[in-house]
């Protein structure tokens, strides 16, 4: 049960639990940054015009270059 919950998915993407946690936490931080930029852009359209989309594109590239 422990292995299924904590180790199975990281192993699928060829990472240890801690490597996967680091990747996921960095991913989450970048998503929060993209969301913040999008929120500011919604209120003041001349700010952060491409920031959120650039972050999302970079995250997409990172996830596509990983294992399953």
Backbone atoms as SQL, in Angstrom:
CREATE TABLE atoms (id INTEGER PRIMARY KEY, chain TEXT, resi INTEGER, resn TEXT, atom TEXT, x REAL, y REAL, z REAL);
INSERT INTO atoms VALUES
  (1, 'A', 1, 'UNK', 'N', 0.827, -1.197, 0.000),
  (2, 'A', 1, 'UNK', 'CA', 0.000, 0.000, 0.000),
  (3, 'A', 1, 'UNK', 'C', 0.876, 1.267, 0.000),
  (4, 'A', 2, 'UNK', 'N', 1.902, 1.299, 0.881),
  (5, 'A', 2, 'UNK', 'CA', 2.804, 2.449, 0.938),
  (6, 'A', 2, 'UNK', 'C', 3.470, 2.683, -0.411),
  (7, 'A', 3, 'UNK', 'N', 3.996, 1.614, -0.993),
  (8, 'A', 3, 'UNK', 'CA', 4.683, 1.733, -2.282),
  (9, 'A', 3, 'UNK', 'C', 3.737, 2.227, -3.365),
  (10, 'A', 4, 'UNK', 'N', 2.516, 1.733, -3.368),
  (11, 'A', 4, 'UNK', 'CA', 1.548, 2.155, -4.389),
  (12, 'A', 4, 'UNK', 'C', 1.228, 3.638, -4.254),
  (13, 'A', 5, 'UNK', 'N', 1.079, 4.101, -3.037),
  (14, 'A', 5, 'UNK', 'CA', 0.694, 5.492, -2.810),
  (15, 'A', 5, 'UNK', 'C', 1.857, 6.454, -3.064),
  (16, 'A', 6, 'UNK', 'N', 3.049, 6.118, -2.574),
  (17, 'A', 6, 'UNK', 'CA', 4.148, 7.072, -2.594),
  (18, 'A', 6, 'UNK', 'C', 5.249, 6.809, -3.617),
  (19, 'A', 7, 'UNK', 'N', 5.389, 5.596, -4.082),
  (20, 'A', 7, 'UNK', 'CA', 6.548, 5.273, -4.917),
  (21, 'A', 7, 'UNK', 'C', 6.221, 4.864, -6.347),
  (22, 'A', 8, 'UNK', 'N', 5.027, 4.390, -6.587),
  (23, 'A', 8, 'UNK', 'CA', 4.678, 3.861, -7.901),
  (24, 'A', 8, 'UNK', 'C', 4.767, 4.920, -9.006),
  (25, 'A', 9, 'UNK', 'N', 4.079, 6.022, -8.841),
  (26, 'A', 9, 'UNK', 'CA', 4.092, 7.047, -9.888),
  (27, 'A', 9, 'UNK', 'C', 5.475, 7.663, -10.087),
  (28, 'A', 10, 'UNK', 'N', 6.178, 8.065, -9.018),
  (29, 'A', 10, 'UNK', 'CA', 7.541, 8.582, -9.260),
  (30, 'A', 10, 'UNK', 'C', 8.419, 7.606, -10.042),
  (31, 'A', 11, 'UNK', 'N', 8.288, 6.323, -9.757),
  (32, 'A', 11, 'UNK', 'CA', 9.069, 5.320, -10.492),
  (33, 'A', 11, 'UNK', 'C', 8.685, 5.297, -11.966),
  (34, 'A', 12, 'UNK', 'N', 7.416, 5.523, -12.271),
  (35, 'A', 12, 'UNK', 'CA', 6.962, 5.536, -13.671),
  (36, 'A', 12, 'UNK', 'C', 7.631, 6.642, -14.474),
  (37, 'A', 13, 'UNK', 'N', 7.955, 7.753, -13.809),
  (38, 'A', 13, 'UNK', 'CA', 8.620, 8.859, -14.507),
  (39, 'A', 13, 'UNK', 'C', 10.117, 8.889, -14.187),
  (40, 'A', 14, 'UNK', 'N', 10.609, 7.728, -13.710),
  (41, 'A', 14, 'UNK', 'CA', 12.027, 7.520, -13.452),
  (42, 'A', 14, 'UNK', 'C', 12.609, 8.536, -12.473),
  (43, 'A', 15, 'UNK', 'N', 11.901, 8.734, -11.354),
  (44, 'A', 15, 'UNK', 'CA', 12.344, 9.632, -10.303),
  (45, 'A', 15, 'UNK', 'C', 12.181, 8.956, -8.953),
  (46, 'A', 16, 'UNK', 'N', 12.947, 9.425, -7.983),
  (47, 'A', 16, 'UNK', 'CA', 12.711, 8.994, -6.608),
  (48, 'A', 16, 'UNK', 'C', 11.540, 9.806, -6.072),
  (49, 'A', 17, 'UNK', 'N', 11.065, 9.435, -4.894),
  (50, 'A', 17, 'UNK', 'CA', 9.975, 10.195, -4.278),
  (51, 'A', 17, 'UNK', 'C', 10.378, 11.653, -4.088),
  (52, 'A', 18, 'UNK', 'N', 11.587, 11.898, -3.569),
  (53, 'A', 18, 'UNK', 'CA', 12.027, 13.272, -3.308),
  (54, 'A', 18, 'UNK', 'C', 12.243, 14.067, -4.597),
  (55, 'A', 19, 'UNK', 'N', 12.763, 13.427, -5.631),
  (56, 'A', 19, 'UNK', 'CA', 12.911, 14.105, -6.918),
  (57, 'A', 19, 'UNK', 'C', 11.549, 14.493, -7.469),
  (58, 'A', 20, 'UNK', 'N', 10.595, 13.578, -7.359),
  (59, 'A', 20, 'UNK', 'CA', 9.249, 13.855, -7.855),
  (60, 'A', 20, 'UNK', 'C', 8.585, 14.964, -7.044),
  (61, 'A', 21, 'UNK', 'N', 8.773, 14.943, -5.735),
  (62, 'A', 21, 'UNK', 'CA', 8.195, 15.979, -4.886),
  (63, 'A', 21, 'UNK', 'C', 8.770, 17.339, -5.260),
  (64, 'A', 22, 'UNK', 'N', 10.079, 17.408, -5.489),
  (65, 'A', 22, 'UNK', 'CA', 10.712, 18.673, -5.886),
  (66, 'A', 22, 'UNK', 'C', 10.134, 19.167, -7.209),
  (67, 'A', 23, 'UNK', 'N', 10.026, 18.271, -8.185),
  (68, 'A', 23, 'UNK', 'CA', 9.465, 18.654, -9.487),
  (69, 'A', 23, 'UNK', 'C', 8.037, 19.171, -9.329),
  (70, 'A', 24, 'UNK', 'N', 7.220, 18.434, -8.576),
  (71, 'A', 24, 'UNK', 'CA', 5.811, 18.801, -8.423),
  (72, 'A', 24, 'UNK', 'C', 5.642, 20.118, -7.661),
  (73, 'A', 25, 'UNK', 'N', 6.484, 20.353, -6.662),
  (74, 'A', 25, 'UNK', 'CA', 6.388, 21.605, -5.912),
  (75, 'A', 25, 'UNK', 'C', 6.812, 22.800, -6.764),
  (76, 'A', 26, 'UNK', 'N', 7.853, 22.617, -7.562),
  (77, 'A', 26, 'UNK', 'CA', 8.271, 23.684, -8.470),
  (78, 'A', 26, 'UNK', 'C', 7.191, 23.941, -9.520),
  (79, 'A', 27, 'UNK', 'N', 6.589, 22.873, -10.021),
  (80, 'A', 27, 'UNK', 'CA', 5.498, 22.970, -10.987),
  (81, 'A', 27, 'UNK', 'C', 4.343, 23.767, -10.387),
  (82, 'A', 28, 'UNK', 'N', 3.978, 23.432, -9.142),
  (83, 'A', 28, 'UNK', 'CA', 2.878, 24.129, -8.470),
  (84, 'A', 28, 'UNK', 'C', 3.198, 25.610, -8.277),
  (85, 'A', 29, 'UNK', 'N', 4.430, 25.913, -7.888),
  (86, 'A', 29, 'UNK', 'CA', 4.819, 27.311, -7.696),
  (87, 'A', 29, 'UNK', 'C', 4.713, 28.097, -9.001),
  (88, 'A', 30, 'UNK', 'N', 5.133, 27.475, -10.092),
  (89, 'A', 30, 'UNK', 'CA', 5.030, 28.150, -11.390),
  (90, 'A', 30, 'UNK', 'C', 3.573, 28.323, -11.818),
  (91, 'A', 31, 'UNK', 'N', 2.721, 27.355, -11.491),
  (92, 'A', 31, 'UNK', 'CA', 1.295, 27.506, -11.788),
  (93, 'A', 31, 'UNK', 'C', 0.685, 28.657, -10.992),
  (94, 'A', 32, 'UNK', 'N', 1.069, 28.778, -9.715),
  (95, 'A', 32, 'UNK', 'CA', 0.594, 29.906, -8.905),
  (96, 'A', 32, 'UNK', 'C', 1.074, 31.230, -9.506),
  (97, 'A', 33, 'UNK', 'N', 2.322, 31.272, -9.949),
  (98, 'A', 33, 'UNK', 'CA', 2.857, 32.482, -10.574),
  (99, 'A', 33, 'UNK', 'C', 2.075, 32.824, -11.846),
  (100, 'A', 34, 'UNK', 'N', 1.788, 31.811, -12.655),
  (101, 'A', 34, 'UNK', 'CA', 1.009, 32.032, -13.880),
  (102, 'A', 34, 'UNK', 'C', -0.382, 32.539, -13.541),
  (103, 'A', 35, 'UNK', 'N', -0.989, 31.956, -12.519),
  (104, 'A', 35, 'UNK', 'CA', -2.317, 32.404, -12.100),
  (105, 'A', 35, 'UNK', 'C', -2.299, 33.840, -11.607),
  (106, 'A', 36, 'UNK', 'N', -1.268, 34.190, -10.837),
  (107, 'A', 36, 'UNK', 'CA', -1.146, 35.567, -10.360),
  (108, 'A', 36, 'UNK', 'C', -0.964, 36.543, -11.507),
  (109, 'A', 37, 'UNK', 'N', -0.125, 36.175, -12.459),
  (110, 'A', 37, 'UNK', 'CA', 0.087, 37.037, -13.623),
  (111, 'A', 37, 'UNK', 'C', -1.204, 37.202, -14.414),
  (112, 'A', 38, 'UNK', 'N', -1.951, 36.115, -14.564),
  (113, 'A', 38, 'UNK', 'CA', -3.223, 36.184, -15.299),
  (114, 'A', 38, 'UNK', 'C', -4.231, 37.065, -14.554),
  (115, 'A', 39, 'UNK', 'N', -4.243, 36.970, -13.238),
  (116, 'A', 39, 'UNK', 'CA', -5.159, 37.796, -12.437),
  (117, 'A', 39, 'UNK', 'C', -4.821, 39.277, -12.584),
  (118, 'A', 40, 'UNK', 'N', -3.534, 39.605, -12.466),
  (119, 'A', 40, 'UNK', 'CA', -3.125, 40.998, -12.643),
  (120, 'A', 40, 'UNK', 'C', -3.454, 41.456, -14.059),
  (121, 'A', 41, 'UNK', 'N', -3.187, 40.612, -15.038),
  (122, 'A', 41, 'UNK', 'CA', -3.488, 40.955, -16.432),
  (123, 'A', 41, 'UNK', 'C', -4.980, 41.207, -16.635),
  (124, 'A', 42, 'UNK', 'N', -5.821, 40.437, -15.951),
  (125, 'A', 42, 'UNK', 'CA', -7.270, 40.636, -16.077),
  (126, 'A', 42, 'UNK', 'C', -7.685, 42.026, -15.591),
  (127, 'A', 43, 'UNK', 'N', -7.008, 42.490, -14.561),
  (128, 'A', 43, 'UNK', 'CA', -7.350, 43.801, -13.989),
  (129, 'A', 43, 'UNK', 'C', -6.668, 44.950, -14.722),
  (130, 'A', 44, 'UNK', 'N', -5.441, 44.734, -15.168),
  (131, 'A', 44, 'UNK', 'CA', -4.665, 45.762, -15.865),
  (132, 'A', 44, 'UNK', 'C', -4.075, 45.111, -17.120),
  (133, 'A', 45, 'UNK', 'N', -4.814, 45.144, -18.217),
  (134, 'A', 45, 'UNK', 'CA', -4.447, 44.390, -19.422),
  (135, 'A', 45, 'UNK', 'C', -3.065, 44.678, -19.999),
  (136, 'A', 46, 'UNK', 'N', -2.492, 45.828, -19.738),
  (137, 'A', 46, 'UNK', 'CA', -1.170, 46.119, -20.312),
  (138, 'A', 46, 'UNK', 'C', -0.042, 45.435, -19.545),
  (139, 'A', 47, 'UNK', 'N', -0.341, 44.824, -18.406),
  (140, 'A', 47, 'UNK', 'CA', 0.684, 44.126, -17.621),
  (141, 'A', 47, 'UNK', 'C', 0.629, 42.623, -17.861),
  (142, 'A', 48, 'UNK', 'N', 1.776, 41.993, -17.872),
  (143, 'A', 48, 'UNK', 'CA', 1.900, 40.533, -17.987),
  (144, 'A', 48, 'UNK', 'C', 1.125, 39.961, -19.173),
  (145, 'A', 49, 'UNK', 'N', 1.254, 40.601, -20.324),
  (146, 'A', 49, 'UNK', 'CA', 0.480, 40.208, -21.505),
  (147, 'A', 49, 'UNK', 'C', 0.736, 38.767, -21.947),
  (148, 'A', 50, 'UNK', 'N', 1.956, 38.277, -21.799),
  (149, 'A', 50, 'UNK', 'CA', 2.280, 36.927, -22.271),
  (150, 'A', 50, 'UNK', 'C', 2.880, 36.049, -21.182),
  (151, 'A', 51, 'UNK', 'N', 2.958, 36.556, -19.975),
  (152, 'A', 51, 'UNK', 'CA', 3.637, 35.840, -18.891),
  (153, 'A', 51, 'UNK', 'C', 2.999, 34.486, -18.600),
  (154, 'A', 52, 'UNK', 'N', 1.697, 34.464, -18.373),
  (155, 'A', 52, 'UNK', 'CA', 1.017, 33.210, -18.015),
  (156, 'A', 52, 'UNK', 'C', 1.142, 32.184, -19.134),
  (157, 'A', 53, 'UNK', 'N', 0.939, 32.607, -20.365),
  (158, 'A', 53, 'UNK', 'CA', 1.010, 31.648, -21.473),
  (159, 'A', 53, 'UNK', 'C', 2.432, 31.118, -21.664),
  (160, 'A', 54, 'UNK', 'N', 3.443, 31.946, -21.424),
  (161, 'A', 54, 'UNK', 'CA', 4.826, 31.477, -21.533),
  (162, 'A', 54, 'UNK', 'C', 5.143, 30.448, -20.444),
  (163, 'A', 55, 'UNK', 'N', 4.666, 30.714, -19.232),
  (164, 'A', 55, 'UNK', 'CA', 4.895, 29.766, -18.136),
  (165, 'A', 55, 'UNK', 'C', 4.216, 28.438, -18.443),
  (166, 'A', 56, 'UNK', 'N', 2.971, 28.487, -18.902),
  (167, 'A', 56, 'UNK', 'CA', 2.228, 27.269, -19.220),
  (168, 'A', 56, 'UNK', 'C', 2.914, 26.493, -20.339),
  (169, 'A', 57, 'UNK', 'N', 3.387, 27.193, -21.368),
  (170, 'A', 57, 'UNK', 'CA', 4.087, 26.523, -22.477),
  (171, 'A', 57, 'UNK', 'C', 5.361, 25.848, -21.977),
  (172, 'A', 58, 'UNK', 'N', 6.088, 26.522, -21.085),
  (173, 'A', 58, 'UNK', 'CA', 7.322, 25.936, -20.539),
  (174, 'A', 58, 'UNK', 'C', 7.010, 24.706, -19.691),
  (175, 'A', 59, 'UNK', 'N', 5.949, 24.772, -18.905),
  (176, 'A', 59, 'UNK', 'CA', 5.557, 23.618, -18.098),
  (177, 'A', 59, 'UNK', 'C', 5.125, 22.453, -18.976),
  (178, 'A', 60, 'UNK', 'N', 4.415, 22.741, -20.032),
  (179, 'A', 60, 'UNK', 'CA', 3.987, 21.695, -20.961),
  (180, 'A', 60, 'UNK', 'C', 5.204, 20.987, -21.564),
  (181, 'A', 61, 'UNK', 'N', 6.185, 21.772, -21.993),
  (182, 'A', 61, 'UNK', 'CA', 7.402, 21.188, -22.562),
  (183, 'A', 61, 'UNK', 'C', 8.107, 20.294, -21.551),
  (184, 'A', 62, 'UNK', 'N', 8.175, 20.734, -20.311),
  (185, 'A', 62, 'UNK', 'CA', 8.835, 19.937, -19.275),
  (186, 'A', 62, 'UNK', 'C', 8.120, 18.625, -19.035),
  (187, 'A', 63, 'UNK', 'N', 6.796, 18.660, -19.014),
  (188, 'A', 63, 'UNK', 'CA', 6.065, 17.412, -18.747),
  (189, 'A', 63, 'UNK', 'C', 6.131, 16.470, -19.934),
  (190, 'A', 64, 'UNK', 'N', 6.204, 16.986, -21.146),
  (191, 'A', 64, 'UNK', 'CA', 6.260, 16.123, -22.325),
  (192, 'A', 64, 'UNK', 'C', 7.622, 15.455, -22.483),
  (193, 'A', 65, 'UNK', 'N', 8.647, 16.042, -21.906),
  (194, 'A', 65, 'UNK', 'CA', 9.995, 15.478, -22.052),
  (195, 'A', 65, 'UNK', 'C', 10.301, 14.446, -20.964),
  (196, 'A', 66, 'UNK', 'N', 9.344, 14.193, -20.083),
  (197, 'A', 66, 'UNK', 'CA', 9.546, 13.220, -18.999),
  (198, 'A', 66, 'UNK', 'C', 9.002, 11.855, -19.409),
  (199, 'A', 67, 'UNK', 'N', 9.209, 10.882, -18.538),
  (200, 'A', 67, 'UNK', 'CA', 8.683, 9.531, -18.775),
  (201, 'A', 67, 'UNK', 'C', 7.159, 9.515, -18.721),
  (202, 'A', 68, 'UNK', 'N', 6.564, 8.338, -18.745),
  (203, 'A', 68, 'UNK', 'CA', 5.101, 8.172, -18.740),
  (204, 'A', 68, 'UNK', 'C', 4.522, 9.051, -17.728);
